[in-house]
Amino acid sequence: MSPDAVAAALFDEDAALPARVVADESPPSWHRAGLLSTWVDDAGRADLEDVFGVPLDGRLLGWAAFTGDRECGADVPDTLWGAVALRLLGHHFSLLRFRLAVLLSPEAYFGDPALRTWIAWHVHVVGVPLEADLAVHLDQVVRSPVPPLLRATGPSTPARVREAAVRAAVNGRRRRLGGARRQLLTEIRARRATEPGLEWRPGADVTAAAADEPKRPGSPAARDMVRTGRPRRGAVADAKEPS
């Protein structure tokens, strides 16, 4: 495929599928290397705009290349399917989930349970299967029709400026509360003890905790903090992850 053809497929918003659908159906063409673009639906966009106080430039969160060559036990988290099912919705590290956690559940580095449900409902994905080397090359070559909210490089827009400001405020508060390493280790131990089956399994219902549409992730205190860069008065004691 030419770079133009790849870009046309990668940024075809109408072709985006809900992350939970891709994870559950496990299409054979997704068990390959390639490029993955990520998007939010209208409700997800509204939630992010509520955090920023300014409109998003579009629904595009970003894109990335996955080479399909990293194995972790029986898992291959760097295929297109693995990037969705094992990383974004599963227990392997996901940069996108990490970045969304800063915005929507800043008290939890990996995102609280409500964030995982929010992602399953509101994040959509487009996968373009490619040879690994070509995917890595085109990752830096393709240009999106709208600025991506969470990709490192891109034009300066009000939404991207606000995202950077929120991220700086949250990261600063995390450092003040004791440092990333100690918090990460605490969360890892807690998740291993209470949630041994975090990875997506075909047929698993990540929305079981929600009768219909999931609630917005994060406590009121967390949402106040991302808007202002500081907790509301009296919020530190009651800012707990939802059960």
Buried (B, 14 or more C-beta within 10 A) or exposed (E): EEEEEBBBBBBEBEBBBBBBEBBBEEEEEBBBBBBBBBBBBEEBBEBBBEBBEBEBBBBBBBBBBBBBEEEEEEBBBBBBBBBBBBBBBBBBEBBBBEBBBBBBBBBBBBBBBBBBBBBBBBBBBBBBBBEBEBBBBBBEEBEBEBBBBBBEEBEEBEBBEBBEEBBEBBEEBBEEEEEEEEBEEEBEEEBEEEEEEBBBEEEBEBBEBBEEEBEBBBBEBBBBBBBEBEBBEEBEEEBEBBE
